[in-house]
Amino acid sequence: MNSIESSRLRLIGKLIKVYREELKNEKNRDFTMQNFCNLICSLRTLSRLENGEYCKNREIYSQLLDKLGLELYQYPQVDDAIKNSLKGLYEAIEIYDKSKIIMICNKNLKVLEHIKRVVYYSELYALFANIKQYYANDLEISIKTMKRYIRLIRIFPPEYSSLLRIMIFSRLSLIVMLDINQYKQNVDEISLLNDDLPCVRMLMLHYYYVTSQYICMRELSEELIKIFRNENNAIRLLDVYNYTLYLYSKIDINKRNEIRSKIDELINENDIPSIKISEIYANIGVLLYEENSYEEALGYFEIMILKTKDIYLPHLLYMANCQRHLNKVIKLPEIEPNMLLKYSTELQFMYKYYSNFYELKPFDRQNIIIKKIAPHLKDPDLISIFRYEMFRVVEETNSYKYLYLFEKILKES
């Protein structure tokens, strides 16, 4: 057997606990502590090993990992190669250089390809594959992977924390409209403000806005604006302006209009990726929508669609609601099935409601809202969208009792 550092074995013990508990939670009794260590070691030894205590008997690690379909080795040259790649990867992420991010991920995946069944390297392989998918194809990780990464942040080498936080938040930003309490709990767990990368700390602006912490949001945004200006980082500066649009819409409309002018200047004077332009125009559209400026908001949503195919699904719900308010034909771009699957079942139903609008009879639409959508409405904007939709539908069906039922379901849920 090759030599394995004691620090790596301590980490592997903690990883064994993560994997075993995941499988146990899937109601597999083979992975209770008692059954898992049977004929390998004592319950006390497994408990100490899983809590990061060093065990001299490597055979115990090997036998436990064998039950998980993993192997036990350490490759120092691979460790060094991967660690040496991180500086360039983080620099590329900081300036949103997608081509360089993908190139570095591909190199690391090639290095790890032949050892991706070896414990620890298996996680690195999955992480770089996730990073590549996120930046190349706008594909977020699954809820299950997000939960694993939240646990890995506590035990993995700190040099990988930024990558894990980026991946975790990519999924958290999709669940906020359906479960804000879970969102807040998970953001607290991953300590975004402790990150070394300004572009990762920037994600806290989203958290501050969602939790109405406007003073904290303003202080952090001012700090980040100085950093990104000094670095001539136009893309990340645009990201901060994107967040501050929300902030100043709440506290200073004149300041918000000033930010909009700065956004236009940045876009006109710099080579900004289309997806970033799409994001910011979508957010301007949402702000105008919330001010009931449906015509102007719809114009921004239409620009959003022209700029990228990778559209945030809730923005299409705002767009459809604008079209309803303006008595226009509901016309939404088609989301590819694999992209649709990254959203919750509830958001998929909401999208399909509008994308199949003219194929459904009014009574069918009414029943879909009551049975499939209303029980899952928590976000105020989504409630407003489908409350308006219920009013429109009952005008066609004359079943006004459904309005009462809709409100009753909201109150109960």
Steps between C-alpha positions, in 0.01 A plus 500: 500500500622851429555744786201710611538803725328483837321830423354346183382194695328727753319672212411165342344389829274806494415435136399144588252647748354730232451215254369253756243744638381590150435135427344443843260791437385317189363238745775249427554314828833366377641845575400540861817522709445155648449323167761701310790408726391139553795255461737795434544693824324588823224759519730714715779485240261602221370790709851627573609457138194685365569789736847548357715304744801329345488121473832321439331198344463600134323176423196627692478803269536278192228259608255778590567681170453175311142495630459846346652399164811712558874430517771620738812666353680832508681658205718795615580609142128522421442695822768751401375533140142568607601748771728684256208544259282676756668842484432529126149360542407751770644786295287390205188476717565844645495661154239257364732364230286201402738359239791490747279349773393222265858442378635458856212275598563282195869464592413402855235254385755337271746463789229352725327281241687179581470537879142623532405187698765579762363667812561879519597515131147387419372820666751717316399345169130565570572857615694599187234334283235708678699822460546430130129426447400813688715739299474321165133401502345696790416171675466519879564211734217286638349548847670178611841622382440838663438331836819295462705808412369683807645216708823492300571869572545406866753224435667554161831692460423876516646567154187340351249697709440771239415243233263321736329826600448602136341164422281503813374851436420421138235259630391713797411787266248266334321395818466840667155570352360173633673455836658815636562350845707219352682757287589713802615202704728372223650843427585536868666157494739573213640833634517693174647810666804301613602420143822638351344569159313831470271346237393235754448753781287689249240220518411629847337798329226262386459375858486851645235602250284192558520553878445880472838587656541812289768672710724191482425474130602862437823469702608182323410633155704817558798290610475274196456789256835643618670161462368431150570855380861475618532166320331637185267202529205623294304175509500467878435873538195447282396213730513731803299766318250229418447434871496869596215560258286309748646682797435851374158410368410461867673806642589755228344502150728781379806297600353200321463700178862609539601132527302423184702765315826348627382160381437635150848657499667174606317300235580752227868538592595138578477158344232358731378139447145475371390294799599783736309754291202267504516467879510871564225586252287227655547655844411845370189338354409353840541836671278670241249218536483558875420864426215383272681636193402193301564634151851622578577185702391279211741685272791410728389137525492481120860629485588240765377223271696631202829503693513140624326164501596440864209682660407492869156340503329737751577791265277333241216492753534878542503533123183294459327706766594819316347357184181416694474850647544650153252254343767377262548148371700294749820413322794351688823346369523124528725370776687183407393198711844453662505868601145482633591209727736714706199683644261370763189310390290795619680752280477258208120489544488880504699523179294228329183678602596795282684312225191277448254781572298479178484121506316508834133577555419763765372237746823302451711807571294569809553148633873506427542819703301360793649151506853535364608860560322671791614250770863584421478879476714677761680776313298827497563563129389150399191537721420829327546346153265208560250700704460721193479188284218363717305824458537477124402133485188534719384778270482230234357219716275703735610261777573769757514249782846413367628843600400424858658155472822651361532740793414223747779280360749788523406564861534133594831447322 
